[in-house]
Amino acid sequence: MHFSPGKNAMQRLAQFDVTRQFLTRQGQFGAQITFGVLCSAAMISLRSVFDLWAPTSGPFALIYPTLLLVTLYGHWQAGMTAFAVTFFWAWYFVLPETRGFQFIDPADPPRVALNAACCLIVVIFAEAFRRAARRTVDEIQTAADRRLILLADLEHRTKNNFALVASMLEMQKRSASDPLIHEHLNDAAGRVRTFADAYSELALEQSETIEVDTKLFMDNLLDRLENAALPRNVRFFREVDPCKLPRETAAALGLYMNEAISNAIKYAFPEGRSGMIGVYFHVRDGGWRLTIEDDGLGLDSKGQNEKGLGSKLMEAFAMQAGAVHWAGPAMVGFKAELVCENISEQHAAL
């Protein structure tokens, strides 16, 4: 999921807790008391500056926001510490008579009692809100962890099912005698292995996130293709920009890339013809563009000018990626292109 720096800062601030780094109750209690005292000192300093312009006015005014913040981030123990320090400091130093607990105005005793009660109410409600928010965050985190476990299990099962289907196709090929059937079964098995490779790469490299480092994912997938499927007479050239994309989008990109490269290897360089396949993934102006092109035979090569299964699969992968697919002649050879003009829409779908 994509957040701006300001939103990230607000998230970190909302999750701040002074006790989080302490494991023992004694350490947590010490941190709470210290936090309450430090925040009280900050409020007293601010109040002392304000007293240069308006001494004795609003003696308890700054206590309320202080107690709210201290309780939210330091629990009720820190809130009560700040209450004791700031309230009695304001009573002694700010409320007339200053530097004493005596009252000049007969209305001051009930005013002090009312402010004390209001301060305690702030602490109580801030602590209740903090606990409710913490429970909600914990429930969301538990649900997210469960989702990741289920997703990893699903991907593992998916990969195993792909491998099983590929094995069944191989068995069927061995029992068939027609060379044309052999060719079709080889194509089908190759595509199934392609799906398995793409999902396997996602499971290995990105198992704990809902977003994928697209450069790492594509580089690893291209390395595997280069080592396993690329003939010696064909070379790869790649330019891959760094980008974070949702897992579903990355999977569709990987499958699209595999299909386009497989078609180029199969059709563009017959009879040992040498050449190059270029893979370009560029991020520009809030969108991305994936281009796979070769300098082979182009539209004259077998199958690339037909609306076959490969073209239909690439259109399906484009739809899954939320992008537009185009395929046709390049200046030399053949080009397949996938274009998405708005990355933020893909992140918003998470």
GULUMSE-99481 format. One record per atom (N, C-alpha, C, CB): residue in three letters; y, x, z. Coordinates in steps of 0.001 Angstrom, whole numbers, plus 500000, padded with zeros to 6 digits. Glycine has a CB too. Layout:
alaYXZ/...
REM end
This chain:
met498809500842500000/met500000500000500000/met501241500878500000/met500005499047501218/his502217500455499230/his503390501298499055/his504529500819499953/his503834501306497584/phe505145501778500730/phe506289501464501572/phe507400502450501289/phe505907501487503065/ser508638501991501435/ser509780502883501329/ser509878503714502594/ser511084502093501086/pro510610504879502558/pro510763505700503756/pro511334504931504934/pro511642506876503457/gly512308504018504681/gly512872503235505771/gly511838502338506432/gly514019502401505266/lys510973501714505631/lys509929500857506191/lys508911501678506962/lys509235500064505085/asn508582502875506455/asn507646503749507167/asn508207504136508527/asn507343505010506339/ala509514504450508576/ala510142504816509849/ala510104503645510818/ala511594505273509628/met510364502426510338/met510323501258511195/met508909500990511700/met510855500046510454/gln507906501225510840/gln506523501059511278/gln506172502023512398/gln505573501255510112/arg506551503297512227/arg506263504289513271/arg506993503938514564/arg506667505702512802/leu508230503462514445/leu508985503083515629/leu508346501890516332/leu510429502763515255/ala507871500923515576/ala507250499736516158/ala505951500077516883/ala506982498699515075/gln505259501135516458/gln503987501510517062/gln504134502573518153/gln503049502009515994/phe505364502972518448/phe505578504032519437/phe505171503547520831/phe507061504487519436/asp504493504420521582/asp504071504113522948/asp504035505435523706/asp502663503381522984/val504797505522524801/val504908506796525519/val503599507202526182/val506001506710526565/thr502676506259526364/thr501420506579527065/thr500295506968526117/thr500978505398527900/arg500523506874524807/arg499421507016523851/arg498761508396523905/arg499926506753522446/gln499544509443524119/gln498980510791524071/gln498346511226525391/gln500052511774523685/phe498397510372526430/phe497828510716527732/phe496518509957527938/phe498830510397528873/leu495477510677528379/leu494161510077528517/leu493911509547529920/leu493102511079528154/thr494497510166530937/thr494259509744532311/thr495320508746532761/thr494239510956533247/arg494965507914533747/arg495911506924534264/arg497080507616534966/arg495203505953535236/gln496781508768535631/gln497859509497536295/gln498870510023535283/gln497290510653537122/gly498371510562534186/gly499267511056533139/gly500082509943532516/gly498478511767532065/gln499452508791532262/gln500170507660531689/gln501251507148532643/gln499192506533531345/phe500894507061533956/phe501866506579534933/phe503049507544535031/phe501202506402536312/gly502754508849535048/gly503834509832535092/gly504737509745533880/gly503267511223535200/ala504143509518532692/ala504939509385531471/ala505823508144531533/ala504026509323530235/gln505293507040532078/gln506075505808532174/gln507278505976533102/gln505193504662532666/ile507044506590534259/ile508142506790535213/ile509197507715534613/ile507612507373536550/thr508737508806533991/thr509671509751533379/thr510486509094532282/thr508921510949532818/phe509819508286531449/phe510504507592530364/phe511556506633530916/phe509494506831529492/gly511198505903531974/gly512155504997532583/gly513373505716533138/gly511492504215533673/val513153506870533781/val514267507639534353/val515158508201533247/val513735508786535241/leu514537508753532187/leu515324509330531093/leu516173508278530390/leu514405510009530083/cys515593507105530136/cys516362506042529480/cys517471505535530399/cys515436504876529071/ser517199505499531693/ser518242505109532644/ser519387506107532612/ser517669505002534069/ala519059507398532550/ala520099508423532494/ala520929508283531226/ala519478509822532567/ala520274507938530113/ala521004507748528861/ala521959506556528974/ala520019507541527686/met521492505471529595/met522363504308529757/met523538504610530685/met521565503123530298/ile523265505351531757/ile524330505701532699/ile525379506578532016/ile523746506424533934/ser524937507504531170/ser525876508352530437/ser526751507513529518/ser525123509416529628/leu526126506575528795/leu526885505704527900/leu527858504833528688/leu525936504824527075/arg527424504329529820/arg528285503499530648/arg529466504297531202/arg527483502888531790/ser529226505555531537/ser530301506400532062/ser531371506632531013/ser529745507740532546/val530972506789529767/val531941506928528684/val532720505632528514/val531239507313527364/phe532025504487528569/phe532690503190528421/phe533698502955529554/phe531647502055528395/asp533396503460530750/asp534279503261531898/asp535631503945531742/asp533610503762533144/leu535734504899530798/leu537033505532530563/leu538045504529530015/leu536884506709529593/trp537545503513529289/trp538432502494528705/trp538450501198529518/trp538002502189527274/ala537313500807530067/ala537240499508530761/ala536408499640532027/ala536636498418529836/pro536911500298533026/pro536142500451534269/pro535914499112534955/pro536859501406535224/thr534777498977535590/thr534326497826536400/thr534042496565535599/thr535356497510537433/ser534308496556534280/ser534049495332533502/ser532587495309533052/ser535002495245532263/gly531997494114533112/gly530610493949532685/gly529679494965533307/gly530519494042531195/pro529582495034534622/pro528827496112535266/pro527359496159534883/pro528934495979536742/phe526772494998534548/phe525330494965534261/phe525031494772532762/phe524669493839535065/ala526060494829531928/ala525876494463530517/ala524886495360529786/ala527201494507529803/leu524966496663530010/leu524102497586529274/leu522679497651529817/leu524700498959529294/ile522436497028530940/ile521099497098531534/ile520097496295530709/ile521126496581532983/tyr520526495158530164/tyr519589494267529465/tyr518935494930528244/tyr520315493003529028/pro519714495492527299/pro519040496156526168/pro518221497360526602/pro520061496592525135/thr518681498046527659/thr517920499197528149/thr516553498766528657/thr518691499919529260/leu516514497722529464/leu515235497233529999/leu514315496735528885/leu515479496107531015/leu514903496071527890/leu514095495573526773/leu513397496717526056/leu514965494788525785/leu514146497756525673/leu513575498881524933/leu512597499679525787/leu514685499795524426/val512969499923527039/val512106500720527914/val510776500010528143/val512802500993529261/thr510788498702528339/thr509548497965528575/thr508688497901527320/thr509856496554529065/leu509309497698526167/leu508543497631524916/leu507823498937524617/leu509459497278523756/tyr508447500068524909/tyr507860501358524550/tyr507206502081525720/tyr508912502236523958/gly507490501648526953/gly506932502349528109/gly506191501468529085/gly508008503042528827/his505929500181528743/his505221499234529600/his506102498813530783/his503899499853530107/trp505587497871531568/trp506382497296532645/trp506716498314533729/trp505649496126533255/gln505852499341533905/gln506135500350534921/gln507439501081534603/gln504972501351535023/ala507614501456533338/ala508863502104532937/ala510033501140533045/ala508754502641531508/gly509786499850532700/gly510844498862532792/gly511328498668534222/gly510371497549532230/met510392498592535170/met510789498410536572/met511488499659537113/met509558498078537439/thr511070500838536668/thr511757502070537067/thr513203502048536576/thr511018503316536513/ala513393501694535291/ala514741501628534731/ala515567500550535427/ala514682501359533221/phe514921499419535765/phe515633498355536468/phe516166498846537811/phe514714497147536675/ala515324499507538588/ala515746499978539914/ala516884500985539802/ala514561500608540662/val516753501932538861/val517765502990538749/val519086502422538241/val517275504112537810/thr519043501686537126/thr520290501247536479/thr520981500130537258/thr520003500774535056/phe520190499197537813/phe520803498066538493/phe521546498519539751/phe519740497023538850/phe520880499331540568/phe521542499752541809/phe522648500762541543/phe520525500347542776/trp522524501529540454/trp523623502421540075/trp524860501598539688/trp523195503347538897/ala524666500546538864/ala525790499710538437/ala526403498974539631/ala525333498697537367/trp525560498498540544/trp526059497818541746/trp526909498771542589/trp524882497266542587/tyr526450500014542720/tyr527127500964543613/tyr528381501567542973/tyr526165502083544010/phe528284501947541669/phe529365502718541056/phe530322501878540201/phe528777503807540212/val529866500736539689/val530684499981538734/val531240498710539349/val529868499636537497/leu530400497942540003/leu530847496669540555/leu531808496920541723/leu529634495814541016/pro532968496270541705/pro533866496420542870/pro533188495804544114/pro535271495727542595/glu533239496478545231/glu533914497737545515/glu533074498916545032/glu534203497867547018/thr533717499845544240/thr532990500987543712/thr532620501956544824/thr533816501697542646/arg531506502653544562/arg530930503611545517/arg530592502926546855/arg531915504787545754/gly530035501749546673/gly529575501039547853/gly528879499757547449/gly530738500743548798/phe528103499190548365/phe527390497950548096/phe528119496730548674/phe525982498031548665/gln529352496934549145/gln530140495820549674/gln530738495005548520/gln531265496342550614/phe530980493722548774/phe531548492833547766/phe533005492529548100/phe530730491526547666/ile533861492577547064/ile535273492195547223/ile535456490724546905/ile536183493052546315/asp534868490287545774/asp534983488886545343/asp533848488074545982/asp534937488771543772/pro534137486949546608/pro533081486127547218/pro532040485625546205/pro533708484938547924/ala532425485610544920/ala531480485133543901/ala530512486220543460/ala532235484607542693/asp530716487466543904/asp529863488569543444/asp528419488507543948/asp530467489867543870/pro528148488096545209/pro526744488063545663/pro525844487194544793/pro526680487563547084/pro526224485925544488/pro525345485147543591/pro525300485736542175/pro525819483685543526/arg526425486362541723/arg526422486983540392/arg525426488136540346/arg527836487485540019/val525381488949541386/val524432490066541429/val522997489545541476/val524712490973542651/ala522766488507542302/ala521420487937542394/ala520974487365541046/ala521375486840543477/leu521891486658540361/leu521551486081539054/leu521249487177538035/leu522698485188538544/asn522041488245538016/asn521780489354537086/asn520454490029537393/asn522912490384537147/ala520136490175538685/ala518858490777539049/ala517698489922538547/ala518763490962540570/ala517810488596538715/ala516748487698538241/ala516618487752536722/ala517023486256538691/cys517739487794536027/cys517709487860534557/cys517088489170534083/cys519131487713533978/cys517388490261534773/cys516804491553534412/cys515287491521534558/cys517395492672535281/leu514808490921535656/leu513353490813535852/leu512715489930534780/leu513040490247537250/ile513420488866534377/ile512900488007533302/ile512773488797531992/ile513825486774533097/val513769489642531697/val513704490481530490/val512474491378530540/val514987491339530344/val512226492017531691/val511064492902531824/val509768492124531629/val511064493593533200/ile509669490937532261/ile508443490146532171/ile508161489720530734/ile508539488916533071/phe509174489190530047/phe508952488715528675/phe508751489866527693/phe510127487857528221/ala509439490988527903/ala509229492149527029/ala507808492676527170/ala510242493264527353/glu507291492700528403/glu505910493155528611/glu504910492179527991/glu505621493321530114/ala505172490881528124/ala504283489891527509/ala504276490034525991/ala504709488468527902/phe505453490223525417/phe505540490409523961/phe504830491682523543/phe507008490451523501/arg505021492766524310/arg504374494047523971/arg502861493901523957/arg504785495148524969/arg502316493230524975/arg500862493060525042/arg500344492200523887/arg500464492429526382/ala501061491126523567/ala500643490266522455/ala500676491032521136/ala501544489020522366/ala501737491822520922/ala501839492611519691/ala500741493653519623/ala503207493288519596/arg500426494283520773/arg499367495295520798/arg498017494685520472/arg499311495980522161/arg497747493484521033/arg496487492806520726/arg496394492464519245/arg496345491535521567/thr497510492011518683/thr497514491665517260/thr497248492885516389/thr498848491032516871/val497904493996516721/val497694495237515961/val496244495697516069/val498640496348516463/asp495678495611517277/asp494279496026517469/asp493328495149516661/asp493900495970518960/glu493608493840516640/glu492758492932515861/glu492855493233514370/glu493148491472516126/ile494074493504513900/ile494255493839512482/ile493539495139512146/ile495753493953512135/gln493646496143513035/gln492988497421512797/gln491472497271512791/gln493408498435513852/thr490955496453513720/thr489509496222513749/thr489039495545512467/thr489126495367514967/ala489801494546512019/ala489439493863510771/ala489510494815509581/ala490361492658510532/ala490537495688509568/ala490662496655508463/ala489506497646508480/ala492005497411508550/asp489123498119509667/asp487989499048509767/asp486699498382509294/asp487825499547511218/arg486524497105509684/arg485319496391509251/arg485317496221507736/arg485223495013509943/arg486509495958507182/arg486597495800505730/arg486241497108505013/arg488011495341505327/leu486716498239505555/leu486408499526504939/leu484915499822504990/leu487185500642505627/ile484275499472506119/ile482832499696506232/ile482075498847505214/ile482343499377507659/leu482470497570505126/leu481816496680504156/leu482065497140502724/leu482313495239504333/leu483291497625502454/leu483616498088501117/leu482795499323500751/leu485108498391501010/ala482661500265501718/ala481851501462501464/ala480395501084501217/ala481948502445502648/asp479881500111501996/asp478504499675501804/asp478329499004500448/asp478086498722502922/leu479328498177500058/leu479263497521498760/leu479264498541497629/leu480430496552498597/glu480127499564497735/glu480189500577496686/glu478883501370496616/glu481373501525496927/his478301501644497791/his477017502357497795/his475937501527497117/his476592502701499233/arg475894500227497448/arg474907499349496817/arg475177499217495319/arg474918497961497482/thr476462499131494945/thr476809499029493526/thr476330500248492758/thr478319498863493353/lys476577501441493332/lys476138502666492673/lys474617502690492521/lys476613503896493461/asn473898502282493575/asn472434502261493500/asn471944501246492471/asn471835501941494873/asn472633500096492395/asn472233499097491399/asn472465499600489980/asn473000497792491617/phe473574500304489764/phe473810500895488447/phe472697501874488088/phe475172501605488410/ala472318502720489057/ala471255503696488805/ala469942502988488488/ala471076504630490020/leu469664501884489196/leu468432501133488943/leu468436500535487539/leu468255500021489991/val469579499955487145/val469670499375485797/val469491500451484733/val471023498659485604/ala470101501630484928/ala469951502720483966/ala468504503153483857/ala470822503907484360/ser467805503221484980/ser466389503597484956/ser465555502554484218/ser465861503777486383/met465863501283484424/met465129500221483721/met465369500296482220/met465542498837484250/leu466611500622481820/leu466897500763480392/leu466135501943479800/leu468405500938480160/glu466041503046480557/glu465265504197480083/glu463793503829479911/glu465403505377481061/met463237503075480850/met461845502642480744/met461651501743479533/met461408501911482019/gln462633500850479313/gln462537499960478157/gln462620500757476856/gln463650498895478202/lys463439501796476834/lys463574502617475627/lys462260503312475305/lys464695503656475799/arg461577503811476336/arg460313504515476085/arg459234503584475539/arg459820505173477366/ser459345502295475869/ser458325501351475386/ser458662500785474010/ser458161500209476377/ala459869501077473499/ala460281500551472189/ala460052501612471120/ala461776500111472208/ser459691501167469922/ser459410502098468825/ser460505502119467761/ser458095501741468180/asp461353501110467736/asp462397501013466721/asp463545501979467071/asp462922499543466607/pro463911502917466173/pro465012503854466456/pro466343503156466711/pro465171504819465303/leu466566502022466031/leu467814501294466239/leu467887500755467668/leu467944500142465224/ile466747500275468179/ile466704499793469567/ile466945500962470515/ile465338499107469881/his466369502133470198/his466614503335471001/his468112503619471105/his465882504549470393/glu468804503525469966/glu470240503835469953/glu471025502872470830/glu470783503792468526/his470705501572470713/his471426500576471511/his471126500742473001/his471055499156471055/leu469860501021473324/leu469511501213474738/leu470163502474475301/leu467985501292474907/asn470269503520474467/asn470970504726474907/asn472435504431475215/asn470868505820473838/asp473072503640474335/asp474466503257474571/asp474600502480475877/asp475001502418473398/ala473706501526476070/ala473778500708477281/ala473568501558478531/ala472736499583477228/ala472568502451478493/ala472310503304479658/ala473482504232479926/ala471034504123479453/gly474082504746478859/gly475234505631479035/gly476401504911479680/gly475664506209477701/arg476634503664479294/arg477737502907479891/arg477451502593481355/arg477982501605479110/val476225502280481669/val475868502019483066/val476087503262483908/val474406501552483180/arg475695504434483379/arg475922505687484118/arg477421505951484285/arg475250506880483387/thr478193505565483273/thr479648505710483376/thr480195504889484547/thr480327505277482060/phe479748503636484651/phe480179502803485779/phe479767503442487105/phe479582501380485663/ala478537503931487166/ala478049504546488399/ala478873505773488766/ala476576504930488257/asp479219506602487762/asp480014507806488032/asp481396507451488575/asp480155508649486758/ala482033506451487968/ala483379506075488403/ala483370505576489837/ala483962505004487481/tyr482440504688490161/tyr482392504161491524/tyr481919505208492522/tyr481484502948491584/ser481039506099492083/ser480591507180492965/ser481748508105493306/ser479450507977492310/glu482591508417492320/glu483741509284492560/glu484709508636493542/glu484458509604491243/leu484917507340493403/leu485790506643494349/leu485203506665495756/leu486018505196493900/ala483899506465495872/ala483267506429497189/ala483315507793497859/ala481822505956497074/leu483165508865497085/leu483134510209497664/leu484515510697498063/leu482517511181496688/glu485517510446497221/glu486822511067497428/glu487800510180498190/glu487418511437496105/gln487634508854498117/gln488671507973498643/gln488091506913499571/gln489422507308497501/ser487043507242500332/ser486303506223501061/ser487090505581502184/ser485063506810501612/glu488170506207502692/glu488861505687503871/glu490234505097503542/glu489016506786504896/thr490532504896502292/thr491847504383501945/thr491718503226500971/thr492721505491501350/ile492760502389500930/ile492798501328499928/ile493578501781498706/ile493419500052500511/glu494192502959498781/glu494868503556497631/glu494175504853497254/glu496367503806497933/val494303505226495996/val493589506376495454/val494582507409494936/val492625505942494331/asp494319508674495260/asp495058509775494648/asp494573509896493205/asp494857511130495445/thr495341509341492283/thr494887509214490901/thr494667510576490244/thr495893508410490096/lys495491511554490545/lys495324512875489943/lys494001513498490378/lys496497513795490323/leu493703513449491676/leu492444513995492172/leu491263513261491563/leu492386513914493699/phe491347511929491531/phe490258511123490989/phe490017511434489511/phe490561509636491169/met491084511473488716/met490923511721487277/met490448513149487003/met492246511462486543/asp491015514112487712/asp490598515499487499/asp489113515674487791/asp491423516449488377/asn488634515093488885/asn487214515208489223/asn486335514521488189/asn486948514617490602/leu486770513335487733/leu486000512612486732/leu485972513370485408/leu486577511214486529/leu487099513949485013/leu487146514737483776/leu486309516000483886/leu488586515103483432/asp486311516625485062/asp485470517811485255/asp483997517463485078/asp485706518422486649/arg483591516338485633/arg482189515932485500/arg481842515612484052/arg481899514718486387/leu482754514930483357/leu482512514649481939/leu482425515932481122/leu483616513752481382/glu483329516858481426/glu483358518118480684/glu482070518901480875/glu484550518964481118/asn481544518882482091/asn480333519648482379/asn479073518958481878/asn480219519891483864/ala479082517627481832/ala477850516897481545/ala477749516383480118/ala477725515751482479/ala478875516028479486/ala478799515307478217/ala479532515972477063/ala479336513943478398/leu480397516929477326/leu481228517480476254/leu480456518518475443/leu482505518105476833/pro480353518325474114/pro479685519334473285/pro480470520649473266/pro479505518809471850/arg479797521714472908/arg480453523023472893/arg481560523105471851/arg479433524110472634/asn481455522297470803/asn482447522364469728/asn483705521548470034/asn481831521878468431/val483733520856471174/val484867520003471532/val485475520509472837/val484429518509471666/arg486817520512472913/arg487515520962474116/arg488383519838474661/arg488374522212473819/phe488645519940475965/phe489526518996476643/phe490913519601476803/phe488949518599478015/phe491941518745476709/phe493281519102477159/phe493772517945478008/phe494256519396475950/arg494346518254479172/arg494749517172480080/arg496121517419480676/arg493731517009481195/glu496840516333480899/glu498089516323481670/glu498039515077482560/glu499379516321480721/val497916515280483848/val497767514154484785/val498842514257485858/val496342514138485432/asp499726513269485912/asp500769513226486939/asp500196512686488245/asp501963512358486474/pro500705513167489383/pro500266512604490669/pro500771511181490843/pro500753513475491834/cys499918510341491431/cys500284508933491624/cys499287508295492587/cys500313508161490260/lys499746507315493359/lys498870506535494233/lys498721505139493642/lys499433506469495693/leu497469504738493411/leu497206503413492859/leu496126502718493676/leu496784503509491376/pro496092501363493654/pro495010500644494329/pro493644501044493783/pro495205499137494182/arg492614500935494627/arg491269501351494234/arg490782500616492990/arg490298501121495377/glu491043499286492918/glu490570498522491767/glu491209499016490472/glu490864497037491962/thr492498499353490547/thr493191499871489369/thr492632501227488966/thr494697499977489632/ala492404502102489965/ala491862503428489673/ala490474503330489051/ala491807504273490946/ala489644502412489572/ala488305502237489004/ala488390501811487536/ala487506501195489816/ala489304500872487244/ala489468500423485854/ala489955501561484970/ala490451499242485778/leu490877502392485470/leu491345503550484703/leu490201504503484399/leu492450504288485464/gly489374504777485424/gly488250505681485214/gly487273505162484173/gly487527505911486512/leu486973503863484231/leu486048503277483268/leu486641503268481853/leu485680501855483693/tyr487928502959481754/tyr488604502979480451/tyr488573504395479873/tyr490074502477480581/met488883505367480708/met488910506755480260/met487521507213479802/met489427507665481383/asn486497506845480570/asn485132507201480194/asn484742506605478848/asn484158506741481262/glu485080505329478657/glu484705504657477412/glu485409505295476219/glu485042503158477487/ala486726505555476363/ala487476506146475254/ala486960507552474921/ala488974506200475597/ile486700508345475931/ile486211509718475697/ile484808509688475112/ile486220510538477011/ser483955508785475612/ser482598508677475068/ser482633508309473593/ser481785507638475849/asn483526507377473220/asn483654507010471805/asn484106508201470969/asn484642505847471639/ala485075508974471496/ala485558510140470746/ala484457511165470572/ala486758510779471450/ile483696511435471632/ile482599512411471535/ile481555511940470530/ile481943512637472917/lys481280510647470545/lys480201510116469710/lys480574510034468229/lys479804508746470202/tyr481840509643467950/tyr482192509317466571/tyr483151510301465899/tyr482792507967466535/ala483992510985466656/ala485082511733466028/ala484679513129465541/ala486218511860466998/phe483570513665466039/phe483223515051465713/phe481757515150465262/phe483474515974466935/pro481451514549464123/pro480055514584463652/pro479693515955463076/pro479824513493462588/glu478384516216463086/glu477812517405462434/glu478463518698462916/glu477962517294460921/gly478706518777464202/gly479225520019464784/gly480681520303464509/gly478438521147464297/arg481422519313464011/arg482847519508463753/arg483566519840465062/arg483467518243463093/ser484406520846465053/ser485141521245466251/ser486427520428466369/ser485461522762466218/gly486915520337467583/gly488142519579467795/gly488534519534469255/gly487988518177467266/met489508518668469547/met490049518570470896/met490281517107471260/met491361519373471016/ile490036516794472543/ile490340515479473100/ile491419515678474155/ile489056514790473709/gly492536514979473984/gly493632515071474946/gly493666513856475858/gly494965515216474221/val493832514103477152/val493940513032478145/val495283513203478848/val492739513064479179/tyr496128512179478765/tyr497479512248479333/tyr497696511028480234/tyr498569512309478200/phe498054511296481484/phe498421510224482402/phe499811510538482929/phe497381510076483574/his500797509773482469/his502192510042482820/his502780508864483602/his503031510315481547/val503543509177484629/val504235508173485438/val505718508277485138/val503954508367486968/arg506288507203484585/arg507695507211484181/arg508320505850484448/arg507839507585482689/asp509549505842484959/asp510372504631485064/asp509645503482485755/asp510816504189483686/gly508937503788486839/gly508275502750487606/gly506972502252487017/gly509183501620487763/gly506489502875485953/gly505215502482485340/gly504367503697485032/gly505456501677484062/trp503204503475484422/trp502346504590484028/trp501754504332482641/trp501218504806485068/arg501328505421482016/arg500736505352480676/arg499556506318480611/arg501796505690479569/leu498382505799480250/leu497185506617480034/leu496908506677478536/leu495949506038480810/thr496852507892477995/thr496608508080476565/thr495422509020476386/thr497874508641475846/ile494456508597475561/ile493327509454475173/ile493351509548473657/ile491936508888475699/glu493520510753473126/glu493561510923471681/glu492746512135471266/glu495005511060471194/asp492264512089470033/asp491471513205469500/asp492011513595468131/asp489960512828469406/asp491590514758467660/asp491985515200466319/asp490782515189465375/asp492606516614466375/gly489898514193465597/gly488689514078464789/gly488900513267463529/gly487591513462465598/leu487869512501463136/leu487873511806461855/leu488740510554461839/leu486480511440461485/gly489141510069463009/gly490026508900463034/gly489316507627462653/gly491191509111462114/leu490032506744461942/leu489484505430461613/leu488321505498460643/leu490557504561461038/asp488166506619459969/asp487040506730459048/asp485736506974459778/asp487283507841458055/ser485837507336461081/ser484611507611461824/ser483902506310462127/ser484910508381463124/lys482606506393462227/lys481772505206462385/lys482097504475463688/lys480289505590462349/gly482340503194463589/gly482437502361464780/gly483832502206465326/gly481581502909465830/gln484759503135465050/gln486066503033465683/gln486951501973465047/gln486759504358465634/asn486601501529463902/asn487403500496463260/asn486775499113463435/asn487575500810461777/glu485767499025464245/glu485091497754464441/glu485449497178465801/glu483572497920464308/lys485461495861465883/lys485716495177467153/lys484376495042467871/lys486399493762466933/gly483830496192468295/gly482520496201468905/gly482592496083470409/gly481787497444468527/leu481442496375471055/leu481344496263472509/leu482307497217473204/leu479914496539472968/gly482447498449472628/gly483345499420473248/gly484771498916473326/gly483310500718472486/ser485266498311472254/ser486629497781472236/ser486783496628473219/ser487005497321470827/lys485780495766473300/lys485850494648474237/lys485842495135475682/lys484687493686474002/leu485031496170475951/leu485012496729477305/leu486368497323477669/leu483917497799477430/met486973498042476720/met488270498661477008/met489340497606477260/met488696499572475853/glu489285496498476532/glu490225495403476786/glu489995494794478168/glu490092494318475704/ala488714494697478571/ala488407494160479900/ala488910495099480991/ala486891493932480053/phe488727496418480799/phe489216497390481784/phe490743497352481865/phe488736498814481424/ala491382497165480701/ala492844497066480696/ala493312495858481506/ala493372496972479254/met492634494742481354/met492991493547482112/met492800493788483608/met492150492341481650/gln491697494460483988/gln491452494769485395/gln492540495688485956/gln490071495420485564/ala493050496603485123/ala494086497540485565/ala495474496933485522/ala494057498785484715/gly495606495706485045/gly496920495092484937/gly497790495779483901/gly497609495110486273/ala497181496207482797/ala497893496984481781/ala497612496414480395/ala497485498475481844/val498297496979479414/val498153496572478010/val497409497672477256/val499553496292477352/his496380497273476495/his495545498217475747/his495946498221474273/his494044497859475896/trp495995499435473721/trp496233499590472280/trp495345500709471775/trp497741499888471971/ala494763500536470603/ala493947501583469986/ala494202501575468489/ala492428501378470293/gly494311502775467926/gly494558502874466501/gly494721504312466068/gly495779502079466123/pro495157504528464832/pro495260505886464304/pro496384506672464969/pro495479505848462801/ala496119507953465188/ala497156508881465628/ala497634509667464410/ala496627509841466753/met498571510592464619/met499014511428463497/met497833512192462925/met500126512409463942/val496958512662463816/val495683513263463403/val494625512667464307/val495705514853463492/gly493619512004463743/gly492558511480464561/gly492826510069465046/gly492335512373465717/phe492406509796466290/phe492402508436466825/phe493001508455468228/phe490957507844466845/lys493656507328468608/lys494315507265469916/lys494004505928470582/lys495854507460469774/ala493728505995471898/ala493609504795472722/ala494624504913473848/ala492148504615473283/glu495309503808474152/glu496413503876475106/glu496384502669476031/glu497762503958474374/leu496697502938477292/leu496749501908478321/leu498108502038479002/leu495557502047479356/val498882500942479051/val500254501017479540/val500473499962480623/val501262500826478379/cys501026500412481750/cys501457499509482821/cys502937499791483076/cys500592499702484141/glu503770498777483037/glu505219498976483158/glu505737498819484582/glu505937498009482265/asn504892498350485522/asn505385498103486878/asn504302498425487900/asn505850496638487032/ile504389499630488496/ile503413500027489508/ile503562499187490762/ile503563501508489848/ser504794498825491132/ser505027498112492384/ser504275496775492433/ser506522497876492576/glu504104496123491285/glu503365494855491271/glu501906495081491670/glu503442494197489873/gln501330496234491263/gln499948496524491617/gln499813496785493110/gln499436497722490825/his500802497491493684/his500781497727495139/his500983496416495894/his501878498751495546/ala501836495539495371/ala502118494283496059/ala500896493387496092/ala503273493559495390/ala499969493593495171/ala498761492755495124/ala497769493116496218/ala498086492881493767/leu497988494228496930/leu497034494653497960/leu497066493702499150/leu497340496089498422/
REM end
